[in-house]
């Protein structure tokens, strides 16, 4: 069906969502922008929307479809996002601006939030923080604010270390599974 539609209109872009991986090659033969396997999550859909936007920018120029896709991506990226994170310190609830947060981590089954010079406790899980803030997961126990990284350097076995720009210049290890995504997120 995609082949027939392409013959009628070349400006239609296909994204296949299916549980069958064996049809991926055929999908790309008809010019599919992406092929998503079920089950999928919001992050995967977000990547696809960004890929579609980039594809349209590259091949279709500036037009109404591009604007629609950009609006959809911006809406999706902003969905469920918060501007402040509720934390605890000295039996008080502190609302931290996301820009003040350097990284979040798990220690002794508690979720901690690190700013430039302080550490706070929060009731959110790392998964909830990741979803609500867009912070980058470098490890199963760590999320980082990419804007607060000072340095990155290769470590061993394909891993990397990052140095945060907090007062302690905290060093965090990036898991081997997350290195590629980190490089992509930072454009390196």
N, C-alpha and C positions, 0 to 999 in steps of 0.2 A: 504494500500500500504506500509506503514511504517513497518508493521509486516512482510510482504513478503521480503522487502529489508533487514531487520535485520536478517532473516534466511540465506540470501545469504552472508552477510558481517557484522560482529559484530563491525567493526571499523568505521561504519558510524554513525555520530551523528546528531540527528534531532533537529531542532528549528522550531517550528510551528509559523507562523504569520497569524493571522486570525481575523475576526470580530466576530467570534462565540465563546463565552466563554464556552458554554455547552460541548465542546469537549476536554476541558483541561484534565480531568481525563483520558480519553482514550489515549491522547498524552503521558502522563506520564506512563501509563501502558506499552507502547512500548519503554520506556526509553528515552523520550525526555529530552534534556538538558534544554530547556526553552519553554515557551508558551507565545507569545507576542500578546496582543490584539491591534487591530487598534482602534483609531489612536495612533501612537507612535511617539516618538521624538528621537533625536540623543543620549540623555543621556540614554534612555532605551536600545537602540541598543548597546551602549558602555558597559553597565552593562552585557548584554547578551554575548558580545564578551569576556569580562573578565571571566564570569562564564564558558564559553566554554573552554577558556584557562586553568582555574583551573581544570575543569573536565578532560581535556586531560592529564594534569600533574598528576592528581591523578590516573587515570585509564589506560592511554595508555603509560606512561613513556615518555622518550625523543625520539622523532622521527621527521620525516619530517613534519608531520601534525602539531605537536606542534609548530615547528619553524614558519610554515606558519601562524598559528593563532596568535602567539606572534607578528609577523611582522604586521599583519593586525590590531591588537589592538594598537600597538605603532603608526602606521600610523594614525589610527582613533583618538587616543588621541592627536596627534600633529596637526591634521587638524584644520585650522582656529585659531591656537594659535598665540599669539603675544608675544614679549619679553619686549615691553615697552608700556606704556599707556600714551596717550597725555592728558595733563591737563593744566589748566590755573592758573596763580598766578601773580598778579600785572601787568595784561595786557600782560604777556609773556606766550608763550607756553612752557611747561616743559615736557620732555619725561621721565617718571618715570620707572625705572626698576621694574618689577613685584615683585621682592624680597624686594623692599623698601616699598611696599604697605602692610599695616596691615589690613585695611578693607575699604569697600566702602558702602555708605549709601545714602538714600534720605532724604532731609530736605527742606521744602518749595518748593517742586517740582523741586529741583535741585539735581543732582548727585554729591556727594562729595567723595573725595578720601583721606584717612588718612594715613600718614606715621608715623614714630616714633615720630616726633615733629611738623608736619605741616599738614594743611588741604588744599586740592586743589579742584578746580572745574573741571569737565569734561563734555564734550558734549555727552558721551556715556550714554546709559541707563544701569540700573543694569543687565537687560537681556543680553545686548550686552557684557558687561564686563564678566559676568558669562560664556558666550559662548566662548569668546576669551581668557580667562585666566585660567578657571578651578577653580576659587575661589568658596568656598562653601557658598550656601545660607542658612543662619540660620533663616531668617525671610523674609517676603515679602519686607522689606525695608533695609536689610543688607546682604552683602556678606563679608566673611572673608577669609583671607589667613591662611589656617590651620597651616602653619609653624610659625605663629606669635601669636598663642594662648599660654598664660602662664598657666592658670588654668581653670578647669571646675568644677562646683559643681551643685548639684540638687537645684532647686528652689521650686516652688509650682505648684500644678495641673499638674504634669508630665513634667514641663518645666525645663530647665537648664539655668544657667548663665555661661558665659565665661568671663575671664579677659584676655584682650589683653596685649601684652608685650610692648606697646607703653609707652611714658613718663608719660602719665596720668593714666596708668593701667585701661583703659576704660573697663567698664562692659557692656556686651551686653546680651540680653535675647534670648535664642534659642526657637523658637516656638515649641509647643508640637508636631506638625506634622513633624518637622525636627530632633527631638532628636534621633530617631532610626537610621536615615541615618548618622547623625554626629558620633554616637558611632561606626557605621560600618566603616565609613571613617577613624576614628582614631584607629580602632582595639580594642575598649573597650566594 
